[in-house]
Each structure stands twice: as structure tokens, then as C-alpha cells.
Amino acid sequence: MKNLVFILLIIASASCATGQAKEEKVAFDLRPFRSSSGHWHGIKDDGNIINPLPDQKRYEETKITEIADNMLLYQRNNGGWPKNYDMQAILTLEQKERLLETKDELHTTFDNGTSYTQVDYLAKVYTKTGIEKYKEASLKGFQFILDAQYENGGWPQYYPLQDNYSRRITFNDGAYLGIMNLLKKVKNHDSDFEFIDDSTRDKIEMAYQKGIDCILGCQIVDQGRLTAWCQQHDEVTLKPAWARAFEPPSICNGESVSIVLLLMNIENPDQEVIDAIQGAIKWFEDSKIYNTRIETFDAPKMESKYKTITKDRRVVHDPTAPPVWTRYYELETERPLFCDRNSEFLYSMAEVSRERRVGYGWYTDAPQRALNKYPKWLERIGNSENVLAE
């Protein structure tokens, strides 16, 4: 009888411990996946491997292994991921089977926060759980990133390469910077990546430095001075290049801010990095637009090829408005530049079709972030000219 009571006490104690373990809820940031998730649920695409069901349920953020298992299903045989799927979706058996059957379909990309985000998440889950399959998948993802890098240090939007603008070096939508920030974590010995062996770590650190070199090589010299960067650059010449039909070769302030902030975080910058930052900061200051506010207002419903539109936008003269910048500035003239789906150059937002006027961010206040950080950066590096003190 005493033995039975003892056994029951042990079981009760184990059950209590298990219950306490279950109560410990861990969640990792899933915001980097929102763009892809929103596209999957919001835009019907017959080209998707699987499409969402009307009542598709989702895992809570604390279900980290279930979410990680989804990532393993979506990971293609080359180590990368396709974009515009929901990593939190609770998949049906049929959906899972379809993903397993199509592992050789390699429409893999860095667009919309894809591939580098899964690699990061899987590393976190492995570090937390010690489950080997997540480590293996993360390392396979790192190899995909290394394989996709051009010899000059840049990355395309898609890999394997396609015969369209996606083979350009892509700063658009944070693709390049997302990769670089992941590699930087490894370089800085972030605790989530302690599992990476020395040989792989060396390759990742080399890829990071090549990425910095490519950024410096892509910086646009316009009217004889360093300015900023384009959304996409030619993968051979490094010159500004077309992206989508309404995304022209130009000086792109929005995408350039994250580049400058990355360069500012380099601990001991050499003169080339310092010059790149100084040139971009001076450009941000010189390209400010004053007395301008962008107003969104209700407008008659309009059906476009892409969606139903119930809003419109206009530029309003406002002496109290803080400085803003247009997304694009024309090369050589440095005029604020707009564009439409027919690739025609336009010089005011009012000339853009309503569908693109409402559906795209033509103005930005992002450069102010770099300008705000500039004084502390100058103080940290010391002995450098303040290009804003004129």
C-alpha cells in the first residue's frame, strides 16, 4: 500500500511539473511575416501551391513548434521559401500533402519578408527547444542565402534567377537589409545562433562584408556628388534599374534610409563608409520638401482591375507641416518623380492614376530618422565634418 501511495505521489508530482511547463508560454515576433500572410488571405492567386480556406484557423503565437513545423513544410528543397503564405495557418491534411508533393518547386524569394525571416525564427525555436530538425532547416536556409548572393555581394529578389526585374539587386521592401540584419546577428554572436559551426560562420561573415561592399558600390553619384540608392540596381553594372512598371530608376529616399542606418551601426567605419553616410545625409537634407501635407479622403467608389477603391489622395499646402520627401527623385534633374503602370514619368501625384495614387506610398518621412540619428553618430565616430552645419 505504501509503495502504491509513493508511486501515485511521483505521478502527481510529474503531472504538476508538466502542467507548470505547459503554463510557460513563449512567443517569438511574427510581425515580419505579416506582409506574406496578408497577401495569402487577401489576394486570390491561382499560382499558389495552396490557397486559404474561408474558415482557415491560425495557431496562437505561443505555439512555436507548430508554427516552426509549418515552416518546414513550406521550405523548398533548395533551402528557401516561397512568399505570400501564412506561417500561422492550421493546415489541413490535404494542404500539408500538397506542400510535401511540391518540394521541388523553387519559386523561392526574399520578397515580402521571406526566407531570411524563417531562418531567424527557426534558429530561435531550436535554441529554445533543442529540437534538431529546426537547426537543420535553419542551416539549410543560411545555405540558400549564401547560394543566392552574387559575386559582387548583392542579392536578387528571387533565387533561382528569373528572366525579369527580380534578378536585380533588390533593396525594395527591405529584402537586402533583412538578409544583412540576419547575417549581422551571426557576425555579432547573437545567442540564438550559437549552434552555427566555425566554417559556416566564416562564410556568413564574409557574405556580410561583401554585402557592405556592394551597398557602397551601388550608391548613386548624381551631379558629381554621392546621394542615396535606388530600389533595385543592375546586378552587373550596379546602376539604378527599373523594378515594377511604376518603379523607375531614380534616387529612392524611402529604401535608402534603412541602408544609412545599417551603415551608421558599423562599429569602426572606414573612410568609404563615412563618406557614404555623409553623402546620403546631405542628400536627405537637400531633398526636403516643405509646406506639404498628403491628405487621404473619401471618394466615389471605383472598381479597378486590382481592387475596389473608395479613397483618394491629394497634396495640400500646409505651412505647419513637417518636411517630407517624395519616394523618387529623377536622376540628373533631381526633381520629385512619380510614375504609373504604363511607366510614364510624371511630376506630380495628381497626374498618377487614382488606383496607383491611393495604392502606393509616393511620399515618405523616413529620412528624418537618419537625420535625427546623425548627430549622435558624428559624436561616436569623432573627427568628421558635420555636413548639416552650413
C-alpha positions as CSV (number, residue, x, y, z in Angstrom):
1,M,0.0,0.0,0.0
2,K,2.8,2.4,0.9
3,N,4.5,1.6,-2.4
4,L,1.3,2.4,-4.3
5,V,0.9,5.8,-2.5
6,F,4.6,6.6,-3.2
7,I,4.0,5.8,-6.9
8,L,0.9,8.0,-7.0
9,L,2.8,10.8,-5.4
10,I,5.5,10.6,-8.0
11,I,2.9,10.6,-10.8
12,A,1.1,13.6,-9.2
13,S,4.4,15.4,-8.9
14,A,5.3,14.7,-12.5
15,S,1.9,15.8,-13.7
16,C,2.2,19.0,-11.7
17,A,5.6,19.7,-13.2
18,T,4.3,19.1,-16.7
19,G,1.4,21.4,-16.0
20,Q,3.8,24.1,-14.9
21,A,5.8,23.6,-18.1
22,K,2.7,23.9,-20.2
23,E,1.9,27.2,-18.5
24,E,5.2,28.7,-19.6
25,K,4.2,30.4,-22.8
26,V,6.9,31.5,-25.2
27,A,6.2,33.6,-28.3
28,F,8.6,34.9,-31.0
29,D,7.8,38.0,-33.0
30,L,5.7,37.2,-36.0
31,R,5.3,40.7,-37.4
32,P,8.0,40.1,-40.1
33,F,5.6,37.6,-41.6
34,R,2.5,39.9,-41.8
35,S,3.0,41.0,-45.4
36,S,3.1,37.5,-46.8
37,S,0.2,36.4,-44.5
38,G,-1.9,39.4,-45.6
39,H,-1.3,38.6,-49.3
40,W,-2.3,34.9,-48.8
41,H,-5.6,35.7,-47.1
42,G,-6.4,38.9,-49.0
43,I,-5.4,38.2,-52.6
44,K,-6.6,35.2,-54.6
45,D,-3.7,33.7,-56.6
46,D,-4.3,30.6,-58.7
47,G,-0.5,30.2,-58.9
48,N,-0.2,29.5,-55.1
49,I,0.8,26.0,-54.1
50,I,-2.2,26.1,-51.7
51,N,-4.9,28.7,-51.0
52,P,-6.6,29.5,-47.7
53,L,-9.9,28.1,-46.8
54,P,-12.7,30.5,-45.9
55,D,-12.5,29.4,-42.2
56,Q,-8.8,28.8,-42.0
57,K,-7.8,28.9,-38.4
58,R,-4.5,30.0,-37.1
59,Y,-2.1,29.0,-34.3
60,E,-1.5,31.3,-31.4
61,E,1.9,32.9,-31.3
62,T,2.9,30.7,-28.3
63,K,2.6,27.6,-30.5
64,I,6.2,28.0,-31.6
65,T,6.8,24.3,-32.6
66,E,3.6,24.1,-34.6
67,I,4.5,27.3,-36.4
68,A,8.0,26.1,-37.0
69,D,6.6,22.8,-38.4
70,N,4.7,24.8,-40.9
71,M,7.9,26.5,-41.9
72,L,9.5,23.1,-42.6
73,L,6.5,22.2,-44.8
74,Y,6.9,25.4,-46.8
75,Q,10.7,25.2,-47.1
76,R,11.7,24.1,-50.6
77,N,14.4,21.6,-51.4
78,N,16.9,24.4,-52.2
79,G,16.5,25.7,-48.6
80,G,14.4,28.8,-49.5
81,W,10.8,29.7,-49.1
82,P,8.0,30.9,-51.5
83,K,6.3,34.2,-50.5
84,N,2.7,35.1,-49.6
85,Y,1.7,32.2,-47.2
86,D,0.6,32.3,-43.6
87,M,3.1,30.5,-41.3
88,Q,0.5,30.5,-38.5
89,A,-2.3,28.8,-40.5
90,I,-3.5,25.5,-39.1
91,L,-3.2,23.5,-42.3
92,T,-5.4,20.6,-43.3
93,L,-4.0,17.2,-44.2
94,E,-4.6,17.9,-47.9
95,Q,-2.8,21.2,-47.7
96,K,0.2,19.5,-45.9
97,E,0.3,16.8,-48.5
98,R,0.3,19.3,-51.3
99,L,3.2,21.2,-49.8
100,L,5.2,17.9,-49.4
101,E,4.4,16.9,-53.0
102,T,5.8,20.2,-54.4
103,K,9.1,20.5,-52.6
104,D,11.0,20.7,-55.9
105,E,9.0,23.8,-57.0
106,L,11.6,26.5,-56.4
107,H,9.8,29.8,-56.6
108,T,11.8,30.9,-53.7
109,T,12.4,34.6,-52.7
110,F,13.4,37.3,-50.2
111,D,10.4,39.4,-51.2
112,N,7.7,40.3,-48.7
113,G,9.9,39.3,-45.7
114,T,10.5,35.8,-46.9
115,S,13.3,33.2,-46.3
116,Y,15.5,35.3,-44.0
117,T,12.6,35.6,-41.6
118,Q,12.0,31.8,-41.5
119,V,15.7,31.2,-40.9
120,D,15.7,33.6,-38.0
121,Y,12.5,32.1,-36.5
122,L,13.7,28.5,-36.8
123,A,17.0,29.4,-35.1
124,K,15.1,30.9,-32.1
125,V,12.9,27.8,-31.9
126,Y,15.9,25.5,-32.0
127,T,17.7,27.5,-29.3
128,K,14.6,27.3,-27.1
129,T,13.7,23.6,-27.7
130,G,16.9,21.9,-28.8
131,I,14.9,20.0,-31.4
132,E,17.4,19.1,-34.1
133,K,15.1,19.4,-37.2
134,Y,14.7,23.2,-36.7
135,K,18.5,23.6,-36.5
136,E,18.9,21.7,-39.8
137,A,16.2,23.7,-41.5
138,S,17.8,27.0,-40.3
139,L,21.2,26.0,-41.6
140,K,19.7,24.9,-44.9
141,G,18.2,28.4,-45.1
142,F,21.5,30.0,-44.5
143,Q,23.0,28.0,-47.3
144,F,20.2,29.2,-49.6
145,I,21.1,32.8,-48.7
146,L,24.8,32.1,-49.4
147,D,24.0,30.4,-52.7
148,A,21.8,33.3,-53.8
149,Q,24.4,36.0,-53.2
150,Y,26.0,37.5,-56.3
151,E,29.8,37.5,-56.5
152,N,29.7,41.3,-56.2
153,G,27.9,40.9,-52.8
154,G,24.3,41.7,-53.8
155,W,21.2,39.6,-53.6
156,P,18.4,39.2,-56.2
157,Q,14.7,39.2,-55.2
158,Y,14.2,35.6,-56.4
159,Y,16.6,32.7,-56.5
160,P,16.9,30.7,-58.7
161,L,17.2,33.7,-61.0
162,Q,14.3,34.6,-63.3
163,D,14.3,36.5,-66.6
164,N,12.7,39.6,-65.3
165,Y,13.4,42.5,-62.9
166,S,13.5,40.2,-59.9
167,R,17.1,39.3,-60.8
168,R,18.2,42.9,-60.0
169,I,19.9,43.6,-56.7
170,T,16.9,44.4,-54.5
171,F,16.7,47.0,-51.7
172,N,12.9,47.3,-52.2
173,D,10.7,46.3,-49.3
174,G,13.6,45.6,-47.1
175,A,14.8,42.4,-48.8
176,Y,18.5,43.2,-48.9
177,L,18.5,44.8,-45.4
178,G,16.6,41.9,-44.0
179,I,19.3,39.5,-45.1
180,M,22.0,41.8,-43.9
181,N,20.5,42.2,-40.4
182,L,20.2,38.4,-40.1
183,L,23.8,37.9,-41.1
184,K,24.8,40.6,-38.7
185,K,23.3,38.7,-35.8
186,V,25.6,35.8,-36.6
187,K,28.5,38.1,-37.0
188,N,27.8,39.6,-33.6
189,H,27.5,36.2,-31.9
190,D,23.8,36.5,-31.1
191,S,22.9,33.8,-28.6
192,D,20.2,32.4,-30.9
193,F,22.9,31.4,-33.4
194,E,25.5,29.7,-31.2
195,F,24.8,26.4,-33.0
196,I,26.5,27.6,-36.2
197,D,29.9,25.9,-36.7
198,D,33.0,27.9,-37.3
199,S,33.2,27.1,-41.0
200,T,29.7,28.3,-41.7
201,R,30.1,31.3,-39.5
202,D,33.2,32.4,-41.5
203,K,31.2,32.1,-44.8
204,I,28.3,34.2,-43.3
205,E,30.7,36.9,-42.1
206,M,32.3,37.0,-45.5
207,A,28.9,37.3,-47.1
208,Y,28.0,40.2,-44.8
209,Q,31.2,42.1,-45.7
210,K,30.6,41.5,-49.4
211,G,27.1,42.8,-48.8
212,I,28.5,46.1,-47.3
213,D,30.9,46.4,-50.3
214,C,28.0,46.0,-52.7
215,I,26.0,48.7,-50.9
216,L,28.9,51.1,-51.2
217,G,29.3,50.2,-54.9
218,C,25.6,50.9,-55.6
219,Q,25.4,54.4,-54.0
220,I,24.3,56.8,-56.7
221,V,26.6,59.6,-57.8
222,D,24.4,62.3,-59.3
223,Q,25.5,65.7,-60.5
224,G,29.0,64.8,-59.2
225,R,28.1,64.0,-55.6
226,L,27.2,61.0,-53.6
227,T,23.4,60.8,-53.0
228,A,21.4,57.7,-52.0
229,W,20.3,54.4,-53.6
230,C,17.6,53.1,-55.9
231,Q,15.1,50.4,-55.1
232,Q,16.9,48.0,-57.5
233,H,20.3,48.0,-59.1
234,D,21.6,46.2,-62.1
235,E,23.3,43.0,-60.9
236,V,26.3,43.6,-63.2
237,T,26.8,47.3,-63.5
238,L,25.3,48.3,-60.1
239,K,23.5,51.2,-61.8
240,P,19.9,52.1,-60.9
241,A,17.4,49.9,-62.6
242,W,13.7,49.5,-63.3
243,A,11.7,47.4,-60.8
244,R,7.9,47.2,-61.5
245,A,6.4,49.3,-64.2
246,F,5.8,52.2,-61.8
247,E,9.2,51.9,-60.0
248,P,11.7,53.8,-62.2
249,P,15.5,54.1,-62.0
250,S,15.8,57.0,-59.6
251,I,17.1,58.2,-56.2
252,C,14.8,56.4,-53.8
253,N,14.7,58.0,-50.3
254,G,12.4,55.5,-48.6
255,E,14.6,52.5,-49.3
256,S,17.8,54.4,-48.7
257,V,17.1,55.2,-45.0
258,S,17.5,51.6,-43.8
259,I,20.8,51.4,-45.7
260,V,22.1,54.5,-44.0
261,L,21.0,53.2,-40.6
262,L,22.8,49.9,-41.2
263,L,26.0,51.8,-42.2
264,M,25.7,54.0,-39.1
265,N,25.7,50.9,-36.9
266,I,29.1,49.8,-38.1
267,E,31.4,49.9,-35.0
268,N,34.6,51.2,-36.6
269,P,33.6,52.6,-40.1
270,D,36.4,53.2,-42.6
271,Q,36.5,56.4,-44.7
272,E,34.5,54.9,-47.5
273,V,31.6,54.1,-45.2
274,I,31.9,57.5,-43.5
275,D,31.8,59.2,-46.9
276,A,28.7,57.1,-48.0
277,I,26.8,58.2,-44.8
278,Q,27.8,61.8,-45.2
279,G,26.7,61.9,-48.8
280,A,23.4,60.3,-48.1
281,I,22.7,62.6,-45.1
282,K,23.5,65.7,-47.1
283,W,21.2,64.4,-49.9
284,F,18.3,63.9,-47.4
285,E,18.8,67.4,-46.1
286,D,18.9,68.9,-49.6
287,S,15.9,67.0,-50.9
288,K,13.4,68.0,-48.2
289,I,10.0,69.3,-49.3
290,Y,8.4,71.9,-47.1
291,N,4.8,73.2,-46.6
292,T,3.4,69.9,-47.9
293,R,0.9,67.5,-46.4
294,I,-0.7,64.4,-48.0
295,E,-4.4,64.1,-47.4
296,T,-6.5,60.9,-47.8
297,F,-10.2,61.5,-48.3
298,D,-13.4,59.6,-49.1
299,A,-14.2,59.5,-52.8
300,P,-16.8,57.8,-55.0
301,K,-16.4,54.0,-55.3
302,M,-14.3,52.9,-58.2
303,E,-13.6,49.4,-59.5
304,S,-10.1,48.8,-60.8
305,K,-8.5,45.7,-62.2
306,Y,-6.9,45.1,-58.8
307,K,-9.4,46.2,-56.2
308,T,-12.4,48.3,-55.2
309,I,-11.3,51.9,-54.3
310,T,-13.2,54.2,-52.0
311,K,-10.5,56.7,-51.2
312,D,-8.3,59.3,-53.0
313,R,-5.3,61.3,-52.1
314,R,-4.1,64.9,-52.7
315,V,-1.2,67.2,-51.9
316,V,-2.2,70.0,-49.6
317,H,-0.2,73.2,-49.0
318,D,0.3,73.4,-45.2
319,P,3.0,75.8,-43.7
320,T,2.8,73.9,-40.4
321,A,3.6,70.5,-41.9
322,P,7.0,68.9,-41.1
323,P,9.3,68.3,-44.0
324,V,8.5,65.3,-46.3
325,W,10.3,63.6,-49.2
326,T,9.0,62.0,-52.4
327,R,9.8,58.4,-52.8
328,Y,11.5,59.0,-56.1
329,Y,13.8,61.8,-57.4
330,E,14.7,61.9,-61.1
331,L,18.3,61.1,-62.0
332,E,20.3,64.1,-63.3
333,T,17.4,66.7,-62.7
334,E,16.8,65.5,-59.1
335,R,13.1,66.6,-59.5
336,P,10.4,64.8,-57.4
337,L,9.3,61.9,-59.7
338,F,6.1,59.9,-60.0
339,C,5.2,57.1,-62.3
340,D,2.2,55.0,-63.4
341,R,1.6,51.4,-64.6
342,N,2.5,52.5,-68.1
343,S,6.0,53.6,-66.9
344,E,5.4,57.2,-68.0
345,F,7.4,59.7,-65.9
346,L,5.1,62.2,-64.1
347,Y,6.0,65.2,-61.9
348,S,3.1,65.5,-59.6
349,M,1.0,62.9,-57.6
350,A,-2.2,64.4,-59.2
351,E,-1.1,63.1,-62.6
352,V,-0.9,59.5,-61.3
353,S,-4.0,57.3,-61.9
354,R,-6.2,57.0,-58.9
355,E,-5.6,53.3,-58.5
356,R,-1.8,53.9,-58.1
357,R,-2.2,57.3,-56.4
358,V,-4.1,55.6,-53.5
359,G,-2.3,52.2,-53.7
360,Y,1.3,53.3,-53.4
361,G,3.4,55.4,-51.0
362,W,4.6,58.3,-53.0
363,Y,5.7,60.4,-50.1
364,T,7.7,59.5,-47.0
365,D,9.0,61.0,-43.8
366,A,11.5,58.1,-43.3
367,P,14.7,60.2,-44.0
368,Q,14.0,62.2,-40.8
369,R,15.0,59.0,-38.8
370,A,18.5,59.1,-40.3
371,L,18.8,62.9,-39.8
372,N,17.8,62.5,-36.2
373,K,20.5,59.9,-35.6
374,Y,23.2,61.8,-37.4
375,P,24.4,64.0,-34.5
376,K,25.0,61.0,-32.2
377,W,26.7,59.1,-35.0
378,L,29.1,62.0,-35.6
379,E,29.8,62.2,-31.9
380,R,30.5,58.5,-31.7
381,I,33.0,58.3,-34.6
382,G,34.6,61.8,-33.9
383,N,36.8,63.9,-36.1
384,S,34.4,64.1,-39.0
385,E,32.7,67.1,-40.7
386,N,29.1,67.9,-39.9
387,V,27.6,68.2,-43.4
388,L,24.5,69.8,-42.0
389,A,26.4,72.7,-40.4
390,E,26.3,75.0,-43.4
